[in-house]
Amino acid sequence: MPKMKTKSSCKKRFKVTATGRIKAGQAGKRHGMIKRTKKFIRDARGTTVLSKADEQIIKPMMPYAR
């Protein structure tokens, strides 16, 4: 059986936590920060854990993630 390939886009964008959830950077902070509220900018710092529905899409693309 040949090795399975990990999607390159996924290995760049996502990490798997110790409990098996998928961690990703916050969306919506590339440009247009002037029109955003201060609260939005504060809340969008750092990383976030994906929802269960999004996890089911990403996990098959990362077969060797633990």
N, C-alpha and C positions, 0 to 999 in steps of 0.2 A: 504494500500500500504506500503510495507516495505521500510525502509530507503535505499537510494542508497549509494554505497560505493565509496570512493575516492581512486584512485590508490595510494598505499603507496609510490611507486617510484616518483610519481609526487609531492606529498606533501613535499617530501624531497628536490626536485630539483628546483621547480618553485614557483614564487609568482605572484600574479595578481596586476597590478598597479591600481591606482584610475580611470584611463581611460579605464580599461578593457584589456589592453595588457598584455602579459605574459613575465616576466623577468626571466632570467636564467644566470648562471655563464658562463664565457667565456670558450670555448673548446680549447684544444690543449696546456695546460700548466702543464701537470702532470710530464713529463720527457722530456729529449732531448733538454733542453734549450740552450745548448752550440751551437748547430747548427742553432738555430733560430736567426733572425736578432734582433738588439736592438729595431727597430721600431715595429716589431711583438710583442715582449714582452711588450712594452709600450702600444700598442693599445689593447692588450688582458687583461688589468687590469680590475678589477671590474666586472660588470655585463653587459648584453646586452639584448635588447628586441628581442623576436623571430619574424620571418617573419610571414606574414598572413597565409601562407601554413602550417607552423609548428604549429601555434596557433590552427588551425582547427583540428589537430591531438590531441593536448593536452587538449583542453577545455572539450571534452566529458568525459575525465578521472577525471575531477575535478568538479563534479556537484554542489558543494556548494561554489565554489570560486566566489567572487563578482566582 
